[in-house]
Amino acid sequence: MRSMSLSRATLAALAVAVVLAAVLAGCGGSSGGSGTAPNPTSTSHAPVTLTVWHCWTVPAEKKGFADALAGFHTQYPWITLKLVSFPDSNTFDQQVIKAVQAGGGPDVMLSFLPDFVGQYAHDGVLLDLNPYLRRDHLSTGTFAPASLTYTQYEGKRVALPVLADAYALYYNKAMFAKAGIAGPPKTMSELMADAKKLTVRNPDGSIKVAGFVPLWARELTLDDLAAAWGGTYFDAQGKPQLATEPAWASALQWQKQLVDWYGYDDILKFSSSYITQEWNANNYFDTGKVAMDFDGEWRTAMLKENGSRVDYATAPFPVADDQPQLYGSGRVSGTIAGIPRTTRHPDDAWLLVNYLSTDTGFLVSLANGLGNVPTTTAAATSPDLKIMTPQFKTFIDIWNNPDSKDSPPITASGSGYASLLTTFDQKWVAGKVPDLQAGLQQVDQQITNQLSLGQAP
């Protein structure tokens, strides 16, 4: 799952006793037809089919999701589920929005990216679940605190978490030992030095093994690099601050220095194949073509599923040399489930969303199958949870770190503004930006313009 997706004793700390009334204080009615109170529960039900859109496409994961849902039909025999898989998780939310705006769409959607929660809430694309939570006395204290930050916007809780993701550094222990490197890098200076030391070139100078790929490839984003310096998109007033917060320039300069060392054309060519092999046994980390990789916790399950023999360990992503207090934190995110306003069966759809987000048997089964972080206390502490390994524990610790956060931040117009930064970054590493500061000022203005117009990505 990219949320896989994106993410999971240490686990017990995931649940802080949060009283529902406190969390939901000040929540108003929702837009888009979601302000109507849900019907009371009933003991008599007519047969109904719910269409469910999701993004699991890897065969083992797709089957794992379907298998884990077997208990739902046993519990609610009048409900039949029609599962529809979408191949591109990056465009999934746009498809949901377009379908709902056209009067269609699924009864329940599961997205790997919580980036659109703000838009879902602001535009009333998904129903506000607060009335259901109150009716069924479901406390948000059931869920890991971090997951509550990316499932609501301005008081409207339009989604609930279904497992979670954390991101960290995977490193090849055999390659480290051969290069004489004692352990994982903890600072960005060490990361660059180790990346160079671990890189192997072919006789023609092209890259045979990359120590670390510093581009926007796979799961790594410029946000993750900037987070090493404590970078954030917006200031306290909600204004973009890429040009005024030094973290962004520091991250971009670090990135370009390593890209230039590789040679832009060489690392770009290497990266193009690196991306296409992400979801199969030819993954570059599995096959020893990269020594260090930034990835989510689900990779631990995929390495096992692929029969990989790579001797690896995991560690938090390095931080800036002058920001040691940030070490141990990282990006966190997760799969979310919501109910589009166009559903004709909102109460039955709620039964499914509730099941997806709270049923311990389902969450444990899915976590074991996908290798994701459980989002409820009961699932996280279940004796049936089989995924806890030293490599996986790194992600649990990152999930619990108070400095870990979801990125990019949620806004009413989605996360399209982040693509403006990616476009700029692509020009920057290609050597097409003569003035970094002026370029960042321009991106700040572009983001301001986009958000002021409420443009969706």
N, C-alpha and C positions, 0 to 999 in steps of 0.2 A: 504494500500500500504506500502511496506516496505520503499519505498521511500515515503510511501503510500501517495513502497514507491511508507524509505524514503524513501520542505516540503515545515506564510503567514502573522489629523490622523497620527499614528505610521506607518500604512501600506503605506501611501503615501511616506514615507521616503525610501521605497524600491527602488524607481526609481531615480537614480541620472542621471542628463543629461550627458550622455556619447556620444560624437560624433563618429559616425561609423568610420570615416576616422582615428581618433586617435587610436581607439581600433584595427583596422585592419592594422595599419601601419606596414610595413615590412613583411606582410604575402605573402608567395610565393605560387606557384602552388602546388597542392596536389598530392600525389602518388596514385597508384592503379586506374588510369583512371579518377581521379576527377579533373584533370587540365583543361579539356575541358570546355569551357564556356557553360553555359546552353542555351538552345534554347529560343528565344523570346516567349513571351506569344502569344497564338493563340485563335481565336474565334471559330475554328472548331475542334472538338475532336471526335476521334473514341472511342467506348466503351473499357474500360480497367478494369481489376480486379487487385487490389493491395493486396498482402498478408502482413498482419501486425502481427508481433510477440510481445507479451506482457506477463506480469507476474501476472495480476490480476486473482486470482482464487477463492477468497472468493465470494460466490454467489452474495451478494448484491453489491460488488465492481465491479465484472465482468459485471453485468447487468448495473450498473451505468456508466461504461465506454462505453458500447455499446449504451446506451440511449443518452449519451452526444454527441455521434458522429452523431446523426440523422441529425443535421444541415449541416454536411459536404456533404452528398449526395444531399441535397436540393441545396446547393451552387454549387456543381460539379456533376451534374446528370449523366455524362458519366462514372464516377468512381464508381465501386463497391468494397467494402472492405471485405476481407476474414480475420476474426480475429482468431488468433491461440493463445491459452493461454498455458503458460508453468508453471508447478507446483512449480518448485524450482528456485526462483530468484537468489540464490547463485551460481548456475551453468549456468544460462541463457546466460551470456556473452560468456562463453567458447563454448556453443553450437552455438552461432551466429558466432564466429570466425571460428570454424571448418566447419560450413556449407559454409561460404563465401570462405574459402580456398579451399574447394572442388568444388567451382563453383556454389553453390546454395545459399540458404538462402532466407530471406523475402525481400520485397520491402522497408519496413519500420520496424524498431525495436524500442521498448520502454523498456529501462532498468531501474530498480529501483536503480542500483548501478553505479555511475559515475567513479568507480575505474579503468575501462578499457579504459577510454578516451585516455590516453597516448598511449596505444597499438593500439587502433583503428586508431589514427592519424599517428603514426610512421609506422605502417605496411600497411596503406592504406586500412583498412578493411571497413571504412565508408568514404563516399565522403566528401570533404571539402565543407562546405556550404557558404563560403565567396563569391564565384561568384554569388550565388543566392541572398545573402543579398545585394550585390552591385547592381545587376540588378534590384531588386524590391525596392531599396531604403529603406530597412528595417534597422533601426538604432538599435544597441544593447542597446541603452538607453531605449528601450521599456521594457527591462528585469531588474529584481532586480540585483544590482551589484554582490552580492555573487554568484548568479547562473552563472555568466560569468566566474568564476574561474575554474569551474569543467566541462565546456563544450568545452574547447579548450586546445590544447597542442602545444607548439612551433609554434604559429601563425596559426595553422589549427583549425578552429572551425568546428568540425565534428559532433556536436550535438547542440540542442537547449533545453532549460528547459521546462518541462511540469509539473507544480506545484513543490512544494519544501517541505522539511522536516526540522524540528528542533527537538532536543531531550532535555528532561527535567525530573525532578523528579515528579512523581505522589505520593501523600500521602493520606492516609485514615484519614480524620479529626476526625471521631468518635474514632478510635483507639488512636489517638494522645491525645484526650481529656481524655479518660479513663486512659491513662498512665501518665497524668499530664504534657504533653509536649505542650508548648504554640504555637509553630509554626514550620515550616520546618527547618531542619538543614542547616546552611550556610557554615560550615567548615567540613572537613573530620573527625575531632575529634568528632564533634557533630553528624555526620552521624553514626559513629561507636557506640557512646554511646546510641543514639536513637534506632539503630538497635537491640542492646542487650536488651534495656528496653522494646521494643515492641514484642520481640520474646516470643512465648508460646510453651512449650513442652508437649508432651503426658506423661502419667505416666511412660512409658518405656524409657523416655529420648529422643525419636525421636521428630522431629520438627513438631508441629501442625500449627503454624503461624510463618513465618520468618519476622523479622523486615525489612531485606534487603538482597537480594541474591547477594553476591559479586563475583560470578563466571562469566564465559564467556557465560552466559545463555541469551537467548532472545536477546535484543538489546544491552546490555552492553558489552563493549570490554575493554581490558586493555588500549587501546588508550584513552578511556573516563576517566579512573581512572588517567592516567598519565597527561591528560590535566588539571586536578585539580591542578597539580603542575607546569603547563606550559610546559609540555613535548612535544617535537617534534622529529620525526624520524631522520631527517637529519640536518647536519650543513650547513653553507653557501656554502660549496664546494660540497654539495650533498653526503657527506659520512655519513653512519649510525652512530648514537651517543647514542645508548642505554646504553652503558657502561660508557660513559663520561658525560652524562647529568644526574644529580642526580634525576631528576623527575621520571625516570623509576624505579630506585631502591626504591624510596620512595613509589611509587604506589604499587609495588609488595610486599613490606613489610607490608603496610597497609592491602592489600588484604589477605595476609596469616595470619595476626594476627586475622582478623575476621573469616576466614575459620577455623583456629585452635580453636577459641572459640566455634564455632558451632560443631566442630568435622567434619573432612574431609568426612568420610563415610556418616554421617547424612546429611550434606548439599548437597553432591553429589546426594544422593538418592532423597532428596526433589527436587533438581533442575531438575532431569530427567523427573519428571511429570510436573513440572512447565513449561518446554519448550514445551511439547506436547500439552498443553492447550492454547497456545498463541492466536489462531485465532478463538476461539469459546466462548460461554457464560460461560464456565467453567474456563475461564482465572483466574489465581490465584489472581489477583488484584480485579477483579469483585466479586469474591466469598469470599474475606476477608482472603485469605491464606497468602498474603504478605501485609505488612503495607506500604511499600515504593517500588516503581518500577521505573526503568529508561526506558523511552519509548518515542515514537514519538508522534507528535500532532494528528495523525490519531486515536489514542486510544480514544480521546474525542468523536469522531463520533461512534466508535465501542461500547463504553460504553452505549451510547444512543440507538444504534441499538439493543443491547442485552437486553435492558430493565433493566440494572443494577441499583440497588438502593443504591450503595455505595456512601457515602457522601465524596467527594474528592476535593482536590485542587491541583494545580501544582505550581512548583517553579523551578528556575534554579538549576542545579546540584551543590552540595557543592564544595568548593575549598579548597586548602591547607590553613592551619591556617596562614601561612606567605605570602599568595598570595591573599589578599582580593580584590585587584583591578580586579581580573579575575571573580569575582562573577557577574553573569548575562550573561556570555557567554556560549557557548556550541557547540556541533557538529551540523553542518548543511549539508544538502545534497539534493538530489532531483532526480526525474525521468527525464530521458533524451530521446530525440527522434533523430534518425539518419537514414541515407540512406545507406545501404550496397552497395559496388561498383558493385555487381553482378546483381543489379536490371536492368530489361530491360525497365523500365519506370521511369527514374530519374526525369523528369520534372513533371510528375503526382505525383510521390512520394514527391517531394518538396512541392506541393500544400497541401498535407496532413500534412507534418511536420510543415509547416508555420501555418496551421490551428490549429494543436495541441498546438502550442506554443504561438500563438498570438490572437486567436479568443476569445473575451471576453465572449460571451455566453457559449462557450464550457468550458472555464476555470472556470467560475463561477458555472456552473452546476456540473462539476467534483469536484470542491472544496467543494461545498455544500454536495455532495454525499459521498465523501471520507474523508472530514475533513482535507484537506491539505492546505498548505500555497500557495496562488496565487503568480505567478512569474511575472506578469505585473502590471503596475500602474493602468490601466483601470480595470482589474479584481479585484485588491486589494481594489479599492475604489468604486466598483459597489454597488448601492443600493440593488441589488439582492443578494448580498453575505450575507448568513444567519448564518454563523458559529461563529461569534464573540461572545465569552463568556469570563468571567474572567479567566476560565481555559485555553482557547485557546490563550488569549492575551499574556500569558507567552511565548509562542512559537514565536509569532510575535516579541516580544522584544528581544528574543535570536537571531532570524534571523537578526535583525537590529544591534546587538552588534558588534562593530568592531573587537573584539577579538574572535568572533565565526569563526570556520573554518571547512572545510571538512577534514576527515581523514579516511583512510591513504592517504598520498600525491600521486598524479598522477605521474606515471613513464611510460617509453616506454614499459616496460614488464608487465604492469598491476599492481595488488596489491598482487601478490602471496607472496611477501616478508613478508607481514603481518601474513601469516599463520605460518611462522617460529617462530614468537614471540608467537602466540597462542599455538603452540606445546610446546614451552619452558614454558609458563605460566602454562599449564596443569601439567607438571612435577613439577614445582615449588610448586604449592599449594598442590600437593600430597606428598610433602616432599622428592622428588627424586633429588633435586639439592643441593648438599652440600656446594657449593660456589657460591653465587649470582653474585658477580662481574665477576668471571671467566666464569660463564654461559652466562652473557650478552655480554662479549667479544666474545664468540663463536658465539652468534646469530649475532652480528655485522659482523663477518667474513662471516657467511653464507649468510647474505643479500648482502654483497659486491660481493661475488662469483656469486650469482644468478643474480644480476643486470648486472654484467660485461659480463655474458653469454647471457644476453637478454632473459632469460628463461621466458616463459609465465606460469601462474599458471595452 
